[in-house]
């Protein structure tokens, strides 16, 4: 099974020029997608600039000046350039989308059979052309929810303002912030401190809002059969300084690290992390166990996030490039090494072997998330069941495969307890194999 998340969305409605807010907003969401970035704004007309590459390496001062306007939307992606612009009977608009539509291929066939044509074979264009069949954007988004199966957060930029919609299950986060000058809607709250806005609330599963001159207006609620917040957002995807559904990501990771430390009978000299995603877990482990925290790897901040590139070769190369060993801190030490998850096991194995090659006496691996048992259908994903170590090997085989002296995961029950939300409101499919749709 192959899926691909469309990563991160960000929107601003302001009484001042918003281009700097849009630029820094998508920059702060860069961890959600590093291949493409784009911004669309309205100032007498809709304007769009998209790039392949990092936000801060791509946009020129001239482009940002050209994009000046009081409201707009932005996007970062692993898969494709967004936003896109369309002309329609509802008016010209730009759309940005994050998620994965499971029945997209059938929807393409159905619409082509009805005479619709497509300039690209992207889910973004598909969603846009379904939406414009409505009497207005709200009606179109309501019709969309009845046709598609999967996860989505959508921002639509019109000449009047921004529509924001979240699928009825609420798989992916979407949060609103404001100050006296502006309203923000974002895949995560992380950018809010940079642009000086406060969190107001999360857009509710199935909610359609409009952000314009009259502020935030709820236009509709879609039928909601079951809330299913993606638990892996707290485990890996979201930045540690974000807050999702009122629950700080850092708190969850600290709780999970503490959970790993409880009843752990291993003697060790230091607690350490594979940065950045293992840091929250390691700090929680240290606080609970009292085993001192220290750095064993130095991260190259100019390297990209190794989970995100598309090919295994790219992932392995980035993993080698981005971390170097701090030899002074590890020689002769027994190390508790914390990370967020084990997917294939190759990268954690390489790091364990590096630590031992530089003189670590023992390396005990502690994993914040439960064993991954299924590719995610709704978001960022491993590519198949056969690439999941926990699906292919026994617990002891994984320990030997990664060359760890001992290995420990959190359980699903640990994870749910650490988030603090009802289990019935979480999507745990990647660990339990229980599908939501």
C-alpha positions in Angstrom: 0.0 0.0 0.0 1.4 3.4 -1.0 0.2 6.7 0.3 1.6 10.2 0.4 0.7 13.0 2.7 0.4 16.5 1.3 2.0 17.9 4.4 1.2 21.3 5.9 -1.2 24.2 5.3 -1.2 27.8 6.6 -3.5 30.8 6.1 -3.5 34.5 7.2 -6.3 37.1 7.1 -4.9 40.4 8.3 -5.7 44.2 8.2 -2.0 44.6 7.2 0.2 43.1 4.5 0.5 39.4 5.5 3.3 38.2 3.2 5.9 38.0 6.0 3.5 36.1 8.2 2.8 33.6 5.4 6.5 33.2 4.6 7.5 32.5 8.2 4.4 30.4 8.8 5.2 27.9 6.1 8.9 28.0 7.1 7.9 26.9 10.6 5.9 24.0 9.1 8.8 22.9 7.0 9.3 19.7 9.0 6.0 18.5 7.5 7.3 18.6 3.9 10.6 19.6 2.4 10.3 19.1 -1.3 7.9 21.9 -2.3 6.5 25.1 -1.0 4.1 27.7 -2.2 2.1 30.9 -1.4 -1.0 32.4 -2.9 -2.4 35.8 -1.9 -5.1 38.2 -2.9 -4.5 41.9 -3.6 -7.0 43.0 -6.4 -6.2 39.7 -8.0 -5.0 36.2 -7.0 -1.3 35.6 -7.2 0.7 32.4 -6.8 4.3 31.4 -6.5 5.5 27.8 -5.9 8.9 26.3 -5.7 10.7 23.0 -5.4 12.9 23.2 -2.3 13.1 24.7 1.2 11.1 27.8 2.0 14.1 30.0 3.0 16.1 28.8 -0.1 13.4 29.4 -2.6 11.5 32.7 -2.4 13.2 35.8 -3.6 12.6 39.3 -2.1 11.1 40.3 -5.5 8.6 37.4 -5.4 7.6 38.2 -1.8 7.0 41.8 -2.8 4.9 40.7 -5.7 2.8 38.5 -3.4 2.0 41.4 -1.0 -1.6 41.4 0.2 -3.8 41.3 3.3 -4.8 37.6 3.1 -3.5 34.4 1.6 -2.6 30.7 2.1 0.6 28.7 2.0 1.7 25.1 1.7 4.7 22.8 2.3 4.8 19.4 0.7 6.7 16.2 0.1 4.6 15.3 -3.0 3.6 18.3 -5.2 3.5 22.0 -5.6 0.6 23.7 -3.9 -1.5 25.9 -3.6 -3.0 25.7 -7.1 -5.2 28.3 -8.8 -8.4 27.6 -10.6 -11.1 29.5 -12.5 -14.6 28.3 -11.9 -18.3 29.4 -11.9 -17.8 30.1 -8.2 -15.1 32.5 -9.0 -11.3 32.3 -9.2 -9.7 30.7 -6.1 -6.6 29.0 -4.8 -6.7 25.7 -2.8 -4.2 23.9 -0.6 -4.7 20.5 0.8 -3.1 18.1 3.4 -4.1 14.5 3.7 -4.8 11.4 1.6 -7.9 10.4 -0.3 -8.3 6.7 -0.4 -10.8 6.5 -3.2 -9.2 9.1 -5.4 -8.6 6.8 -8.4 -12.3 5.8 -8.5 -13.3 9.4 -8.2 -11.0 10.4 -11.1 -12.7 7.7 -13.3 -16.2 8.7 -12.3 -15.6 12.4 -13.0 -13.9 11.7 -16.4 -16.8 9.5 -17.4 -19.1 12.6 -16.6 -17.0 14.8 -19.0 -14.6 16.4 -16.5 -11.0 16.9 -17.6 -7.9 17.3 -15.5 -4.6 19.1 -16.2 -2.9 17.0 -13.6 -3.5 13.8 -11.8 -3.3 15.2 -8.3 -5.7 14.8 -5.4 -5.7 18.6 -5.0 -7.1 19.2 -8.4 -9.6 16.4 -7.9 -10.9 17.9 -4.7 -11.1 21.4 -6.2 -13.2 20.1 -9.1 -15.6 18.3 -6.8 -16.0 21.4 -4.6 -16.9 23.7 -7.5 -19.8 21.4 -8.4 -21.6 22.9 -5.3 -23.8 26.0 -5.3 -21.1 27.8 -3.3 -17.9 26.8 -1.5 -19.7 25.6 1.7 -22.1 23.5 -0.3 -19.2 22.2 -2.4 -17.3 21.2 0.8 -20.4 19.5 2.1 -20.7 17.5 -1.1 -17.0 16.7 -1.0 -17.4 15.0 2.4 -20.0 12.7 1.1 -17.9 11.5 -1.9 -14.4 11.2 -0.5 -12.9 8.6 1.9 -9.8 9.5 3.7 -8.2 12.4 5.5 -8.1 16.1 4.6 -7.6 19.6 5.8 -8.4 22.2 3.1 -7.8 25.9 2.7 -9.6 27.8 0.0 -8.5 31.4 -0.8 -11.2 33.5 -2.4 -11.5 37.2 -3.1 -13.4 37.6 0.1 -11.4 35.6 2.5 -10.4 32.0 3.4 -12.5 28.9 3.9 -11.0 26.2 6.1 -12.3 22.7 6.4 -11.4 19.5 8.3 -12.6 16.0 7.5 -15.4 14.6 9.7 -13.0 12.3 11.5 -10.5 15.1 12.3 -7.5 12.9 11.3 -5.1 15.8 10.8 -4.8 18.9 13.0 -6.0 22.3 12.0 -5.8 25.2 14.5 -6.9 28.9 14.6 -5.0 31.7 16.2 -5.4 35.5 16.4 -4.2 38.8 17.7 -5.6 42.3 17.3 -4.4 42.5 13.6 -4.8 39.1 12.2 -6.3 35.6 12.1 -4.3 32.5 11.4 -5.2 29.0 10.4 -2.5 26.3 10.4 -1.7 22.6 10.4 0.1 23.2 13.7 0.4 25.9 16.3 4.2 26.0 16.1 4.3 29.2 13.9 2.1 31.2 16.3 4.8 32.4 18.6 7.0 33.6 15.7 4.2 35.8 14.3 2.8 36.8 17.8 -0.6 35.2 17.8 -2.4 33.2 20.5 -4.2 29.9 20.0 -8.0 30.4 19.9 -9.1 26.8 19.3 -8.8 23.8 17.0 -11.2 23.6 14.1 -13.5 20.8 15.0 -13.8 17.6 13.0 -16.2 18.2 10.1 -16.3 22.0 10.7 -16.2 24.4 7.8 -15.2 28.0 8.8 -14.8 31.2 6.9 -12.2 33.8 7.9 -12.8 37.3 6.6 -13.6 40.9 7.5 -16.1 39.7 10.2 -13.6 37.4 11.8 -14.1 33.6 12.2 -17.5 32.3 11.2 -18.6 28.6 11.4 -20.5 27.9 8.2 -21.4 24.3 8.6 -20.7 21.0 10.5 -20.4 17.8 8.6 -21.9 14.6 9.9 -19.4 13.0 12.3 -19.6 9.3 12.9 -16.4 9.0 14.8 -13.6 11.3 15.8 -10.1 9.9 15.0 -7.3 12.2 15.8 -4.0 10.9 14.4 -2.0 9.8 17.5 1.2 9.7 15.5 1.1 13.5 15.3 2.0 13.5 19.0 4.5 10.7 18.5 6.5 12.0 15.6 4.9 14.2 12.9 4.2 17.4 14.9 6.9 19.7 16.2 7.6 19.3 19.9 6.5 23.0 20.5 3.0 22.5 19.0 -0.2 22.0 20.9 -2.9 19.7 19.3 -6.4 19.5 20.7 -5.2 21.3 23.8 -2.5 18.7 24.5 1.1 19.9 24.2 3.3 17.6 22.1 6.2 18.0 24.5 4.0 16.8 27.4 3.0 13.7 25.6 6.6 12.8 24.7 7.8 13.5 28.2 5.0 11.3 29.5 6.0 8.5 27.1 9.7 8.7 28.1 8.7 8.5 31.8 6.5 5.5 30.9 9.6 3.8 29.4 11.6 4.5 32.5 9.1 3.0 35.0 10.0 -0.5 36.0 13.0 -0.5 33.7 15.7 -2.6 35.4 18.6 -1.6 33.2 21.6 0.2 34.9 23.0 2.9 32.7 25.3 6.0 32.9 23.5 8.4 30.6 20.1 8.9 28.9 20.5 10.2 25.3 18.4 10.8 22.3 18.5 10.5 18.5 17.7 14.2 17.7 15.4 15.8 17.2 12.4 13.4 17.5 13.9 11.4 20.3 14.6 14.4 22.6 11.2 14.7 24.3 11.3 10.9 25.1 14.8 11.1 26.5 14.1 14.0 28.7 11.0 12.2 30.1 13.1 9.1 30.7 15.8 11.1 32.5 13.3 13.0 34.7 11.6 9.7 35.8 14.8 7.6 36.2 17.3 10.1 37.4 19.8 8.8 34.9 21.6 12.0 33.7 20.7 13.3 30.2 23.6 14.0 27.8 24.1 14.5 24.1 25.7 11.7 22.1 25.0 13.0 18.6 25.5 16.4 17.0 22.8 17.2 14.5 23.7 19.0 11.3 20.8 21.6 11.2 21.2 22.0 7.4 20.3 18.3 6.7 16.7 17.4 6.0 14.4 15.2 8.1 15.4 11.6 7.2 11.9 10.1 7.4 10.5 12.3 4.6 12.6 11.7 1.4 10.9 9.3 -1.0 13.5 6.7 -1.6 15.3 4.3 0.8 18.7 5.5 -0.6 17.8 9.1 0.2 16.7 8.2 3.7 19.9 6.3 4.4 22.1 9.0 3.0 20.3 11.7 5.0 20.6 9.7 8.2 24.4 9.3 7.7 24.8 13.0 6.9 22.7 14.6 9.6 24.2 13.0 12.8 27.8 12.8 14.0 29.0 11.1 17.2 30.2 13.1 20.2 33.0 10.7 21.2 33.9 12.3 24.5 30.4 11.7 25.9 30.1 8.1 25.1 33.4 6.3 25.6 33.0 3.5 28.2 29.4 4.6 28.9 26.2 2.5 29.2 23.7 4.5 27.2 19.9 4.6 27.2 19.2 5.7 23.6 15.7 7.0 23.0 13.9 7.5 19.7 10.4 8.0 18.5 9.8 4.8 16.5 11.4 2.0 14.6 10.2 1.5 11.0 12.6 -0.6 9.1 15.3 -0.6 11.8 18.3 0.2 9.5 18.8 3.8 10.8 18.6 3.0 14.5 21.0 0.0 13.9 23.5 2.3 12.2 23.4 4.7 15.2 23.8 1.9 17.7 26.8 0.5 15.8 28.3 4.0 15.6 28.0 4.5 19.3 29.6 1.1 20.0 32.4 1.8 17.4 33.3 5.0 19.3 33.5 3.2 22.6 30.0 2.9 24.1 30.0 -0.1 26.5 26.3 -0.8 26.2 23.4 0.7 24.2 19.9 0.1 25.4 17.2 1.3 22.9 14.0 2.8 24.2 11.2 3.5 21.7 8.5 6.1 22.4 5.9 4.7 20.1 4.5 1.1 20.1 5.7 -1.3 17.3 4.5 -0.1 13.9 2.2 -2.8 12.5 0.6 -1.2 9.5 1.3 1.5 6.9 -0.7 4.6 7.5 -3.6 5.1 5.2 -4.3 8.6 6.1 -1.0 10.4 6.3 2.8 10.1 6.0 3.6 6.5 5.5 6.0 3.6 5.2 5.4 2.1 1.8 4.4 -1.4 2.5 3.9 -4.0 5.3 7.1 -5.7 4.3 9.1 -2.6 5.3 7.9 -2.7 8.9 10.4 -4.5 11.1 7.7 -5.3 13.7 5.6 -7.0 11.1 8.5 -9.1 9.8 10.5 -10.0 12.9 10.0 -11.1 16.5 10.8 -8.7 19.3 14.1 -10.5 20.0 15.0 -10.6 16.3 14.5 -6.8 16.1 16.8 -6.3 19.1 19.5 -8.4 17.5 18.9 -6.7 14.1 19.5 -3.2 15.6 22.5 -4.5 17.7 20.9 -3.2 20.9 21.8 -4.8 24.3 18.2 -4.4 25.3 15.0 -3.0 23.6 11.8 -1.6 25.0 8.7 -0.1 23.4 5.7 1.7 24.9 2.4 -0.1 24.6 -0.7 1.3 22.9 -2.2 1.6 26.3 0.8 3.6 27.5 0.5 5.9 24.4 -3.2 6.6 24.9 -2.7 7.3 28.6 0.2 9.7 27.8 -2.0 11.7 25.5 -4.8 11.9 27.9 -7.7 11.9 25.4 -10.3 9.1 25.1 -9.0 6.1 23.1 -12.2 6.1 21.1 -11.2 9.6 19.7 -7.8 8.5 18.5 -6.6 6.8 15.3 -4.3 4.1 16.3 -4.4 2.1 13.1 -0.6 2.1 12.5 -0.1 0.2 15.7 -3.4 -1.8 16.1 -4.2 -2.4 12.4 -7.8 -1.4 13.1 -9.1 0.7 10.2 -11.2 3.8 10.8 -12.7 3.8 7.3 
